Every structure is written in structure tokens, then in C-alpha cells.
Amino acid sequence: MRNLTWVALILLPFCLGSGAFAQASSAKDQCYTCHAGLGDQLQKPADVYVKDVHSRVGLTCASCHGGDATSDDPEKAMSKQAGFIGVPKRSAIPTLCGKCHGNAEYMKTYDPNVRTDQLEKYRGSVHARENVRGDGNIAQCVTCHGVHDILPVNNLDSRVYPTNVIKVCSACHSDANFIKAYNPGLPVDQLEKYRTSVHGKRILSGDSKAASCASCHSSHDIRAANDPKSSVYVISIPQTCARCHSDAQYMRGYRIPTDQYSKFVKSVHGKALLEKHDTGAPSCNRCHGNHGAVPPGVKSISNVCGTCHSLNADLFASSPHKKAFDERKIPECDVCHGNHEVEPPTDDMLGVSQAATCTNCHKPDDQSKGYAVAAQMWALVDTLKRMDDSAKKVIADAENKGMEVSDARFALNDVRQALIESRTMVHSFDLMKFKLPASRGLELAAGSVKTGEDAIKNYYFRRTGLGILTLIISILALGLYMKIRKIEKKR
Amino acid sequence: MAGTIKKIHDWFDIRYRLDALKQFMAEKSVPVHRGSMWYYFGGVSLFLFIIQVATGILLLMYYKGSEDAAFESVQFVVAKVRFGWLIRSVHSWSANLMILAVFIHMFSVFFTKAYRRPRELTWITGFFLLVFSLTFGFSGYLLPWNTLSFFATKVGTDIPGVLPLVGQYFLELLRAGQDVTGATLSRFFGLHVALLPGIFVVVLALHLLFVQRQGISEPESWVTLPDSQKKRMPFFPNFVLRDLLLWLIVLNILAILAVFFPWELGQKADPFASAPAGIKPEWYFLFAFQTLKFIPAKVFSIDGELLGVLAFAVVGVLWLLVPFWDRRTPTGRRNRLINYVGIVAVLYVIVMTILGYLL
């Protein structure tokens, strides 16, 4: 008897793997027995159910459809008294599946590590929003997992296996007619773009580790990209990408760095997005694309950055650097500003000091005039900055003294604007173009300084004037007092 | 030189009989006693009014009374016009000092009971001059069209709106509409530079005429005093010169205030912005404002604010008619009640004003 038990235990996995066990359990299921011989549409579920994961663990048709699976009398087996519900309403399917899959106690009898939060997550998803309105066409459990041929997720043939899930999602999301009924603004080119992406190419070549739809959008709680709870909400994207890209173990074999996220969080973009929650700041997808994600090539970097920094990109494109960089295959913006670790640009990046990026290429003995231009540009920006600071101090001093200098205070905005324009104009790498805003700024700053200084002079003039006036009035008053004394003495 | 002056004098004398005027001035005298110093506050009020008129006319050369240009024109006066800052600052400080001087003058007249017969009309014209001075202050406060003045005017013009039957009509009359807008500014401008000065000058002329005609009031204690013990000072030149001396001191104070504490312009009013926290009226309205704040929303099912406004109206009328209900003083009997009423009024105004600033 003990030997038989051992044999049974050894054979059990083979039985499970081959489906023999499932067939055995189906054989006891009178629904299956009957439908297997009906032919046409009514036989199809029985044909595929033998491979279904539910069939393999002994669940019968009645587990979902209700009825009495032990009775061979169709009337009795499919009677309402026996709880037969027939084909469930599509909109009711999530609740039906959730009866078992949301019951942790029950599910643990099959697998102690199994998830039981699918229904709860689905209810928060964009799909469930339509489902609860009774729309049976919207994605729910069977849309993605299948009906009678559901396979474990890690089964290569499963519809939701990473290499297969793209077909499942695109069945709806690439169908413009279907999608426009729900969200006419939603693109339907995700699959097309995905095929061009690094992720897509790898998935299509059979690499199940590469990101597919569910890797980013999650599986059951798929939310609209503009939903702050979504894994693809602009602020959440860096962390979503980092789940794989910062995992050195997971990324081993791809030969790409895994420090992008740690660099990004320190960058000007990362701080704006993750600390200030500025949703206009770029996330990973703004530079790399989302469904068509690829690392930008050397030539396309200025186009990528230029989607936001358009003026800088235009100036660069018409600058002498464009041709020189293209010839030497130097990445454009990246070479001075970096990529993931883009820091707030400083004026020290310009010029010929050690901190300046210009000196990476331009040397003092440079034959071209680049070195001299860099030095002059820095000198002008630095002067403008100092003049701006001086003007601010003088104006603040005049204001503290109670002088009216609102015009000069307003002109300081123009100085600031000129400074910003000058810093932008650096990207033209043309000294003449650069001098236009810089000179205007210097002129405005000088005007503000003069106004402030005049106001301060006026402040002291007022006090001197007051002193003289007080003295005159006091002398007059004294004279008057003497006169009164004299008159009253006479009396 | 002396011959030329005599010739000019004679020229005028023939035409206008200057001798009669000289005779009047020579005979006019001012009582000298312990409370003589209070006589000077009428003159100080007059001096500050003259400064108001002079600086107001200068400001009028640049001021533009429209919603779009009012603030900018005052800014221009302060920043660009030569000595514009001084004129505006003097105008604002002088307005406040004038109201202070008028208040002191009024209470001194009240406590010395100078309103008694035959000077009832001098008191009544004086009361109206105080009301007009406050209206000058209220209307002038809005003219720079800055945030504080805009919202203070809004709060201030809301108050008459609580009056039954006529409240809404009166509010719209003040504001030239439902809300404080550019139309209110134009209305206040007209009131401040044309209507009020016209009325004020007429009432002031009457007030001065009464004072000159009846002479300066003597203290109550002089009724029983023999003439030999009544000390007097000639109005001209003694009192006039003393007046002038005080005016010079006031001018000095005004100059120091204008230079060391220039009147702020603030930010341009934005009718769509929310009211800044702690909006308060000018100090001379603060006691009334604070009183209205202290009155509960409902007092015996009557609207608290309405009750406050009506109470102030009743007190105002009683104050105006004091020469008529004070029956003891004109008959030479002492009326301590008047002193108590006056002390309570002064203390009330001071305490409420302080609370208005603190709370």
C-alpha cells in the first residue's frame, strides 16, 4: 500500500502534465460527457476544456455554469433548481470568476502563493468602468484569458503569456472602429509602434523578459494614462520603467546600464517631475517614446530635446556646431548637458574655465575662433548677471528708503528676460546673434541702476531739503516768538 | 518807501473805508485764561484746510479720475513730477492732521461749552464742517485706486445699505451702481474736488462770519467775573501772530511727516481679487467700524448692523443739537452731565480706535 502511494505521487505530475488527470475528471462530469458527443458549437467547449487549467484541477462545467454535473439527464442537469445559469452575461463574468479567484481561502487549496486580488484590481480599471455599466464588449476576464481554454499565465501557449499578450490587447486596441466607441481620442497604432521598439523586437523574437503591454500598464488594474493611480501616469512612469531597467539582475545579458533612474531622479527633469510634480516635465517616454521605445540615436537627440526646447534646437540646427557634430558623430545636446542626469545649466558651463564644457573640444591653441567666442560669451553673460544683481540691490535699497521706483523694478523683468534670451542664444554659438539680447540687457540694467541711484540721491536730497526747510521755518518761528514777546512787553 | 505805502493805503481807504476795518481789528480781543490754548485749534484746522486746497489743486493738474488711469496718474505724480511726492504726501498727512485738529477743536468747544447761546449756529456749522471733513477723507481715500482704498470703500459703502427702505437706494447713489467700480471713482472724484469744496467753503465762511461777528466765546466762569478781572489780548497782532507761530510749527511737523513717512501708494486695485485680510478704514472711522463689529448679528431679532447705524445716527443728532437740549449752561448754571457725556465720548472714541487697531 505504501509502495502504491509512492508510485501515485511520482506519477501525479506526469498525469497533470499530460492532461490524463483532467480527462479523468472530465469523464466524471456528465456535462462534458454529453457535450463531447453533441457535435458543432455545443461540442467545441468540451473539445478545448480538456486543456483548460480549471479542468486540470478537477473543476467541472457546473463550477461556472451551475447545474448538476453528476446527472446524465439534461433536464435535471440544466434545471434552474440545480442552479444552472446557462451562458453567463458577459458583464457578470468578472464577478463570477471573482467568486473563486477573490476567495483567498479557497484559492490557497490549489496554490498557497496564488493571487486573489484580480477582481479588486479590475474594479478600479478603465475596463471595469464600462463593464459595470453593463457593456459586455469591454475587456473582462474571458476577453484576455479565454473562455474554456484558459491556461496558466506562465504557459507558453497562454493568451496572456508576455509574448502573446500583445495580440490579446491589440485585438481591441488596434481596432479603430471598436476603440472610437469608447475613446475616439485614443490612438490605435500602439502595436505598430511597439513592433518598431526594442521591447517589441525582443518579444517578437521570443524574449519573454522584454516589456510587453502588461509590463507597463499592469494586467488587471489598467487605468487611463491620465489617471494619477495609473502605472503609466506621467509621474509614475520613471518607477514603472525602473522596475526592470534598474534591476541589474534582471537586465543582465542586455548589456545596458541600470543607473538611468538613479541619475534621472537627481536631474532637473526628475526633480521637476518627481519632487515638484510638474506634469509638464519629461518622463522616460517623452524622450524614448512609449510604445515605440528606443534609445534616441546621435542624430535624433536634438530633435528629441527640441520637442520641448524648440528654440534651443532651432538655434543649434543653424549653428556651426551642427555640421561639425554630424561629421564627428557627436551626440548633440547630450555632449554638454548629459542625458539622464541633465542638471540645471549654469553659466560656468560656458566659457573657458575648467568647469566649462566648451573646453572639452576647444583649446587655447585652437585654430578656430571657438575658444575666443566661448570666453567672450561667458564674459558678457557674467557682466549682465552682475549688472542685474547690482540693479536689484540698488532698486531694493531705494524701495527700502521709501522711494517710488516701480518703473525701474518693472524694467528689471526685462533685464531678467534679456539674460534668459542671452543664455538661450548661446546655442547659436554665434557671437553677433548672442550680443543682441546681451547688449539690450546691459543697457536696461544700466538704466535701472541709474534710476535706483538717482532715487537714492533724491532720498538724501529730500532730507537735506527738509533740514533747510525746518531751519528756515524754525528761524521764522523764533523771529515771530521774539516779536510776540516784544509786543506783549510793550503792553 | 513809506510815502508809497501811504499812497497805496489811501487809494484803498478812499474806496473801501479801511479805517472801519482797522477800528474793528483794533477793538477785537481774545480772552486770556487757563483754557486759551484751545482757541488755537480752530485756526490750525483752517490752516490745514488751506494746505489741503493748495496741494489738492496741484495734484489735480496730474490726477486722472478713471479706473484705468487713476493709480497710474498718482504713481506718475509720486515718481516723475518734480516734488510730486512731497505734494501728495503733504496732502495725505495734512488731511489726517486736519481731521485730528477738527476733532480737538470740537471737543474743546464742547467742554468749554462755547456752543451755548448765542453761538448755537456756530456749533451747528462747525458740526457740518466736521461731517464734510470726514466725507472729504472718505472720498479722497478711494482716489488713488489702490487695493486698500478699494476694499475699504467697499466695506464703508456697504454700511448705509443696511438701512431699511432707503438703504439700497443710498448705497447705489454712493457707488453709482451695485458695486464699487470706475463709476464710483468718478463720483467720488467729483464729490471730492467740486461738490464738497463748494459746500465746505460756504459753510466755513458762515462759521468764520459767526465767530467774527460774535467774538470769541468767554469761559463760563467769566459770567460772574467783574470786567476789571477779565484779562484780554488784542486779536491783532497778538493772537494773529501766536496763531501764525503755531501754524509754522504745524508746517514743520507736516514737512517732517511727509519726508520721513511718505504716504504709501500700495498696489493697484483689482476688483476681481479677493479682499486682503484685515481691511480697516482710516483711523477716524475706526471707532465706528469697531463698534459695528462688536454688535451681535441680531439684537432682539433686529439686524445688529442696522441697530448700530441707527444708534450712531441718533447720537449724531443729539450731538448736533446739544446747544438746544443743554438747558442749564445758557442760564449760567453748571451742567456736569455735559462734561460726563463729553468724557465718555472721548474715552469711547479712543478705546474703540485702539481696539480697532489691535483686534
Interface residues (C-beta under 8 A of the other chain):
Chain A: G402 E404 V405 S406 D407 R462 R463 G465 L466 L469 T470 I473 S474 L476 A477 L480 Y481 K483 I484 I487 E488
Chain B: Q75 V78 A79 W85 L86 P237 N238 L241 R242 L244 L245 L248 I249 L251 N252 A255 I256 V259 F260 P262 L265
